[in-house]
Amino acid sequence: MKKCFYASLAEAQQATQALGIASQAEYQQRHLENPRLPSRPECDLFRQLAILAHIFR
């Protein structure tokens, strides 16, 4: 079964901020607290990297 990620950058940003995640290193340690956040946002470059860049801008 394919994992369901957030449909928009804004949703992923809100979820990350709600967890209080403030850096990429912290994201890698804590992303499992929300199953809709991708484990490796550097994969799937067209979507997941855009999410990471938007979250930490």
N, CA, C and O atoms as CSV, one atom per row, in Angstrom:
chain,resi,resn,atom,element,x,y,z
A,1,MET,N,N,0.842,-1.184,0.000
A,1,MET,CA,C,0.000,0.000,0.000
A,1,MET,C,C,0.883,1.241,0.000
A,1,MET,O,O,1.824,1.336,0.789
A,2,LYS,N,N,0.590,2.176,-0.866
A,2,LYS,CA,C,1.363,3.402,-0.984
A,2,LYS,C,C,1.012,4.373,0.139
A,2,LYS,O,O,-0.153,4.540,0.499
A,3,LYS,N,N,2.043,5.004,0.679
A,3,LYS,CA,C,1.855,5.968,1.760
A,3,LYS,C,C,1.213,7.238,1.205
A,3,LYS,O,O,1.554,7.679,0.107
A,4,CYS,N,N,0.301,7.815,1.948
A,4,CYS,CA,C,-0.393,9.027,1.531
A,4,CYS,C,C,0.286,10.248,2.144
A,4,CYS,O,O,0.225,10.457,3.355
A,5,PHE,N,N,0.927,11.044,1.310
A,5,PHE,CA,C,1.594,12.254,1.767
A,5,PHE,C,C,0.643,13.438,1.649
A,5,PHE,O,O,-0.454,13.306,1.106
A,6,TYR,N,N,1.058,14.581,2.150
A,6,TYR,CA,C,0.243,15.787,2.036
A,6,TYR,C,C,0.122,16.201,0.577
A,6,TYR,O,O,1.054,16.027,-0.209
A,7,ALA,N,N,-1.015,16.741,0.228
A,7,ALA,CA,C,-1.287,17.134,-1.152
A,7,ALA,C,C,-0.663,18.474,-1.511
A,7,ALA,O,O,-0.477,18.773,-2.690
A,8,SER,N,N,-0.337,19.287,-0.506
A,8,SER,CA,C,0.211,20.603,-0.817
A,8,SER,C,C,1.372,20.928,0.110
A,8,SER,O,O,1.522,20.347,1.185
A,9,LEU,N,N,2.184,21.869,-0.339
A,9,LEU,CA,C,3.303,22.335,0.465
A,9,LEU,C,C,2.821,22.997,1.745
A,9,LEU,O,O,3.432,22.836,2.801
A,10,ALA,N,N,1.736,23.736,1.653
A,10,ALA,CA,C,1.201,24.435,2.822
A,10,ALA,C,C,0.777,23.450,3.906
A,10,ALA,O,O,1.018,23.690,5.088
A,11,GLU,N,N,0.150,22.347,3.516
A,11,GLU,CA,C,-0.268,21.338,4.491
A,11,GLU,C,C,0.938,20.694,5.172
A,11,GLU,O,O,0.939,20.506,6.388
A,12,ALA,N,N,1.952,20.360,4.399
A,12,ALA,CA,C,3.161,19.757,4.967
A,12,ALA,C,C,3.882,20.740,5.881
A,12,ALA,O,O,4.402,20.355,6.928
A,13,GLN,N,N,3.909,21.997,5.487
A,13,GLN,CA,C,4.547,23.023,6.312
A,13,GLN,C,C,3.808,23.170,7.638
A,13,GLN,O,O,4.439,23.237,8.692
A,14,GLN,N,N,2.505,23.218,7.599
A,14,GLN,CA,C,1.709,23.342,8.823
A,14,GLN,C,C,1.941,22.149,9.744
A,14,GLN,O,O,2.078,22.316,10.956
A,15,ALA,N,N,1.985,20.957,9.177
A,15,ALA,CA,C,2.191,19.757,9.974
A,15,ALA,C,C,3.574,19.760,10.622
A,15,ALA,O,O,3.721,19.376,11.783
A,16,THR,N,N,4.579,20.189,9.876
A,16,THR,CA,C,5.939,20.242,10.406
A,16,THR,C,C,6.041,21.293,11.500
A,16,THR,O,O,6.662,21.058,12.536
A,17,GLN,N,N,5.442,22.434,11.274
A,17,GLN,CA,C,5.449,23.493,12.280
A,17,GLN,C,C,4.672,23.078,13.526
A,17,GLN,O,O,5.068,23.420,14.640
A,18,ALA,N,N,3.586,22.355,13.355
A,18,ALA,CA,C,2.795,21.892,14.499
A,18,ALA,C,C,3.610,20.959,15.387
A,18,ALA,O,O,3.407,20.914,16.601
A,19,LEU,N,N,4.526,20.219,14.784
A,19,LEU,CA,C,5.413,19.348,15.550
A,19,LEU,C,C,6.555,20.135,16.188
A,19,LEU,O,O,7.265,19.609,17.045
A,20,GLY,N,N,6.736,21.381,15.780
A,20,GLY,CA,C,7.818,22.200,16.315
A,20,GLY,C,C,9.163,21.883,15.693
A,20,GLY,O,O,10.203,22.182,16.279
A,21,ILE,N,N,9.156,21.285,14.525
A,21,ILE,CA,C,10.392,20.932,13.827
A,21,ILE,C,C,10.951,22.179,13.156
A,21,ILE,O,O,10.250,22.855,12.404
A,22,ALA,N,N,12.227,22.481,13.434
A,22,ALA,CA,C,12.803,23.736,12.958
A,22,ALA,C,C,14.010,23.553,12.041
A,22,ALA,O,O,14.545,24.541,11.538
A,23,SER,N,N,14.450,22.328,11.812
A,23,SER,CA,C,15.619,22.120,10.950
A,23,SER,C,C,15.493,20.786,10.216
A,23,SER,O,O,14.690,19.930,10.587
A,24,GLN,N,N,16.289,20.630,9.181
A,24,GLN,CA,C,16.276,19.383,8.422
A,24,GLN,C,C,16.748,18.217,9.289
A,24,GLN,O,O,16.205,17.117,9.190
A,25,ALA,N,N,17.745,18.443,10.132
A,25,ALA,CA,C,18.241,17.379,11.011
A,25,ALA,C,C,17.151,16.923,11.984
A,25,ALA,O,O,16.971,15.726,12.211
A,26,GLU,N,N,16.440,17.875,12.545
A,26,GLU,CA,C,15.357,17.533,13.465
A,26,GLU,C,C,14.234,16.817,12.712
A,26,GLU,O,O,13.615,15.895,13.244
A,27,TYR,N,N,13.975,17.240,11.485
A,27,TYR,CA,C,12.960,16.581,10.657
A,27,TYR,C,C,13.296,15.104,10.498
A,27,TYR,O,O,12.422,14.249,10.644
A,28,GLN,N,N,14.565,14.797,10.198
A,28,GLN,CA,C,14.964,13.406,10.000
A,28,GLN,C,C,14.771,12.578,11.270
A,28,GLN,O,O,14.496,11.381,11.192
A,29,GLN,N,N,14.910,13.194,12.414
A,29,GLN,CA,C,14.729,12.482,13.678
A,29,GLN,C,C,13.258,12.327,14.049
A,29,GLN,O,O,12.892,11.351,14.705
A,30,ARG,N,N,12.417,13.260,13.648
A,30,ARG,CA,C,11.054,13.310,14.173
A,30,ARG,C,C,9.931,13.103,13.170
A,30,ARG,O,O,8.765,13.101,13.564
A,31,HIS,N,N,10.237,12.929,11.892
A,31,HIS,CA,C,9.171,12.845,10.887
A,31,HIS,C,C,8.197,11.691,11.133
A,31,HIS,O,O,7.057,11.746,10.672
A,32,LEU,N,N,8.615,10.664,11.838
A,32,LEU,CA,C,7.730,9.520,12.089
A,32,LEU,C,C,6.577,9.865,13.025
A,32,LEU,O,O,5.614,9.106,13.134
A,33,GLU,N,N,6.671,10.991,13.690
A,33,GLU,CA,C,5.578,11.420,14.552
A,33,GLU,C,C,4.326,11.753,13.742
A,33,GLU,O,O,3.222,11.790,14.285
A,34,ASN,N,N,4.500,11.993,12.451
A,34,ASN,CA,C,3.378,12.244,11.550
A,34,ASN,C,C,3.572,11.344,10.326
A,34,ASN,O,O,4.438,11.620,9.497
A,35,PRO,N,N,2.785,10.277,10.200
A,35,PRO,CA,C,2.987,9.318,9.105
A,35,PRO,C,C,2.783,9.891,7.703
A,35,PRO,O,O,3.147,9.242,6.722
A,36,ARG,N,N,2.212,11.085,7.584
A,36,ARG,CA,C,2.018,11.683,6.259
A,36,ARG,C,C,3.236,12.476,5.792
A,36,ARG,O,O,3.269,12.933,4.650
A,37,LEU,N,N,4.244,12.646,6.662
A,37,LEU,CA,C,5.481,13.314,6.251
A,37,LEU,C,C,6.425,12.268,5.665
A,37,LEU,O,O,6.591,11.199,6.252
A,38,PRO,N,N,7.047,12.552,4.519
A,38,PRO,CA,C,7.936,11.575,3.893
A,38,PRO,C,C,9.210,11.377,4.720
A,38,PRO,O,O,9.723,12.318,5.326
A,39,SER,N,N,9.707,10.144,4.734
A,39,SER,CA,C,10.922,9.851,5.496
A,39,SER,C,C,12.163,10.439,4.844
A,39,SER,O,O,13.091,10.869,5.529
A,40,ARG,N,N,12.175,10.456,3.542
A,40,ARG,CA,C,13.328,10.981,2.805
A,40,ARG,C,C,12.836,12.004,1.794
A,40,ARG,O,O,12.642,11.677,0.623
A,41,PRO,N,N,12.635,13.224,2.229
A,41,PRO,CA,C,12.109,14.227,1.307
A,41,PRO,C,C,13.042,14.535,0.144
A,41,PRO,O,O,12.627,15.170,-0.826
A,42,GLU,N,N,14.304,14.092,0.224
A,42,GLU,CA,C,15.212,14.333,-0.903
A,42,GLU,C,C,14.906,13.404,-2.081
A,42,GLU,O,O,15.397,13.636,-3.186
A,43,CYS,N,N,14.108,12.362,-1.866
A,43,CYS,CA,C,13.669,11.484,-2.956
A,43,CYS,C,C,12.422,12.084,-3.599
A,43,CYS,O,O,11.800,12.984,-3.035
A,44,ASP,N,N,12.070,11.601,-4.739
A,44,ASP,CA,C,10.903,12.110,-5.459
A,44,ASP,C,C,11.039,13.625,-5.625
A,44,ASP,O,O,10.212,14.398,-5.141
A,45,LEU,N,N,12.094,14.023,-6.313
A,45,LEU,CA,C,12.525,15.416,-6.373
A,45,LEU,C,C,11.447,16.409,-6.761
A,45,LEU,O,O,11.434,17.525,-6.243
A,46,PHE,N,N,10.570,16.050,-7.632
A,46,PHE,CA,C,9.584,17.015,-8.117
A,46,PHE,C,C,8.576,17.415,-7.054
A,46,PHE,O,O,8.002,18.501,-7.134
A,47,ARG,N,N,8.348,16.575,-6.072
A,47,ARG,CA,C,7.348,16.882,-5.071
A,47,ARG,C,C,7.937,17.016,-3.681
A,47,ARG,O,O,7.738,18.037,-3.022
A,48,GLN,N,N,8.648,16.021,-3.229
A,48,GLN,CA,C,9.106,16.008,-1.855
A,48,GLN,C,C,10.216,17.008,-1.569
A,48,GLN,O,O,10.246,17.571,-0.475
A,49,LEU,N,N,11.122,17.253,-2.496
A,49,LEU,CA,C,12.141,18.270,-2.274
A,49,LEU,C,C,11.516,19.664,-2.232
A,49,LEU,O,O,11.956,20.536,-1.483
A,50,ALA,N,N,10.514,19.848,-3.024
A,50,ALA,CA,C,9.805,21.133,-2.988
A,50,ALA,C,C,9.163,21.340,-1.624
A,50,ALA,O,O,9.156,22.458,-1.109
A,51,ILE,N,N,8.629,20.289,-1.039
A,51,ILE,CA,C,8.033,20.385,0.298
A,51,ILE,C,C,9.099,20.789,1.308
A,51,ILE,O,O,8.886,21.715,2.091
A,52,LEU,N,N,10.235,20.113,1.301
A,52,LEU,CA,C,11.284,20.420,2.249
A,52,LEU,C,C,11.793,21.852,2.087
A,52,LEU,O,O,11.987,22.555,3.078
A,53,ALA,N,N,12.005,22.278,0.872
A,53,ALA,CA,C,12.482,23.638,0.629
A,53,ALA,C,C,11.476,24.677,1.116
A,53,ALA,O,O,11.854,25.706,1.675
A,54,HIS,N,N,10.204,24.400,0.900
A,54,HIS,CA,C,9.163,25.342,1.315
A,54,HIS,C,C,9.046,25.407,2.838
A,54,HIS,O,O,8.843,26.481,3.404
A,55,ILE,N,N,9.173,24.265,3.491
A,55,ILE,CA,C,9.034,24.193,4.947
A,55,ILE,C,C,10.140,24.991,5.641
A,55,ILE,O,O,9.872,25.712,6.602
A,56,PHE,N,N,11.372,24.867,5.163
A,56,PHE,CA,C,12.514,25.459,5.866
A,56,PHE,C,C,13.024,26.733,5.228
A,56,PHE,O,O,14.189,27.084,5.413
A,57,ARG,N,N,12.184,27.438,4.481
A,57,ARG,CA,C,12.653,28.673,3.858
A,57,ARG,C,C,12.668,29.812,4.841
A,57,ARG,O,O,13.037,30.931,4.484
